[in-house]
Amino acid sequence: MTDTEDHRRLIVAGTGIAGLTAAIYAARSNNDPLVLEGDEPGGQLTLTSEVENYPGFPEGISGPDLINEMKAQAEQFGSDLKHGVVENVDDSERPFRVELTNGDVYTCDAFIAASGASARTLGIPGEDDLMGYGVSTCATCDGAFFRGEDMLVVGGGDAAMEEAHFLTKFANKVYIAHRREEFRAEDYWIDKVQKKVESGEIEIMRNTEVLEMHGSPEDGVDHVTLARNDAGHPSEKLDDDETEVSDFDVGAVFIAIGHTPNTDYLEDTGVELDETGYIVAKGGKGGGQTATDVPGLFGAGDVVDYHYQQAVTAAGMGCKAAIDADDYLEDLPENEETEAAAEAADD
Ligand SMILES: Cc1cc2nc3c(=O)[nH]c(=O)nc-3n(C[C@H](O)[C@H](O)[C@H](O)COP(=O)(O)OP(=O)(O)OC[C@H]3O[C@@H](n4cnc5c(N)ncnc54)[C@H](O)[C@@H]3O)c2cc1C
């Protein structure tokens, strides 16, 4: 045992909205959760200045404010929030052994993975500076802020098609930039987008990549630099005479090239992950969808839910995972013995 090895009844990985909701419920059920923040305390919502669709805030609320209120609520009921990134969970023994990247080790009876998913980004100049100021990875969340603007969606999969289709509600016109000729998206989405192309609401730019984004946090996105080459992947062919580089005016850019679920630390466990790394949930009472193949190990929020990926759905799953973990903890043999002993003492 190291100096920092410590046993907890429940550990929650993540202080996004799923982890914090789980923490509130778990603390109120006397499960004394240790809640580990990971590399991104507060999770994805800390990246957005305005949340307009979380119930209860008719005027909207900033992502960081919502998260801070939830942290205060979790701590008020006794959750123990700590810095710490989980590197590995050993489920070959009970209690689980939870190893952190800083070398600390904890053991716990139950574990909730609420470690979210990180949106993939392009890694091009201007992107980081304008993220949250006209550049977004979530059309459902941010589309309404750019009503009447020309909008650019980057990507060629289902998410890009769905986001482009959704954005036609707000945009003057939606452009899709895809680096190849063919889309990876399912026919269903391609057909839906094609109808919008025919009505003039969407224009597709194939074999086109964004090289740079221009603008300022004060004024948002002004324009982007695009590269185009009929052979595809133009950014790899900038020296080619066939590659055209040009500026393109847009008011907002939505990057829809997928998410990466944060599940590396579960790879050696019995938890089933799908081909992209999302936790495959196994139902639960009332269709909870937080149980995994490993009894006592639960998943909540975007780390499980690759489809909805919204604050309110992540919060709902955090609640369900905490209740499922509580049911599991109550049924552990040692707890049954303790309860039986307490009842005998009362008699
Ligand atoms: C720019 C942007 C704007 C958005 N706006 C809205 C909106 O307006 N409305 C809405 O409903 N949704 C919005 N969303 C989506 C919403 O933020 C997510 O659906 C929600 O945050 C998911 O919550 P989560 O707790 O599952 O995961 P996350 O928020 O991703 O949190 C994951 C947590 O896990 C931690 N973690 C990761 N790996 C580890 C590890 N190994 N060990 C310990 N901890 C770990 C991270 O540090 C983080 O604290 C937005 C998303 C983005 C990116």
The ligand as an ORCA input file, in Angstrom:
! r2SCAN-3c Opt
* xyz 0 1
  C     -18.522     24.005    -26.923
  C     -19.613     23.138    -26.348
  C     -20.825     23.704    -26.046
  C     -21.832     22.919    -25.516
  N     -23.019     23.517    -25.203
  C     -24.038     22.774    -24.728
  C     -25.311     23.371    -24.453
  O     -25.516     24.568    -24.654
  N     -26.293     22.554    -23.988
  C     -26.116     21.217    -23.802
  O     -27.042     20.531    -23.362
  N     -24.924     20.627    -24.059
  C     -23.885     21.374    -24.528
  N     -22.694     20.769    -24.838
  C     -22.558     19.328    -24.647
  C     -22.297     19.051    -23.154
  O     -21.251     19.893    -22.723
  C     -21.917     17.598    -22.943
  O     -22.949     16.763    -23.422
  C     -21.714     17.334    -21.445
  O     -20.711     18.186    -20.952
  C     -21.317     15.885    -21.180
  O     -21.070     15.769    -19.823
  P     -20.206     14.583    -19.231
  O     -20.168     14.833    -17.755
  O     -20.710     13.285    -19.716
  O     -18.748     14.737    -19.847
  P     -17.723     15.950    -19.910
  O     -18.364     17.263    -19.804
  O     -16.902     15.646    -21.125
  O     -16.814     15.761    -18.614
  C     -15.892     14.708    -18.508
  C     -15.125     14.829    -17.203
  O     -14.327     13.649    -17.055
  C     -13.008     14.002    -16.707
  N     -12.105     12.929    -17.130
  C     -11.755     12.564    -18.391
  N     -10.871     11.546    -18.350
  C     -10.672     11.261    -17.033
  C      -9.851     10.333    -16.337
  N      -9.057      9.481    -16.980
  N      -9.879     10.351    -14.975
  C     -10.683     11.224    -14.296
  N     -11.484     12.114    -14.909
  C     -11.468     12.136    -16.257
  C     -12.786     15.332    -17.409
  O     -11.693     16.028    -16.830
  C     -14.138     15.993    -17.142
  O     -14.141     16.552    -15.855
  C     -21.646     21.538    -25.313
  C     -20.410     20.949    -25.619
  C     -19.395     21.740    -26.118
  C     -18.064     21.105    -26.427
*
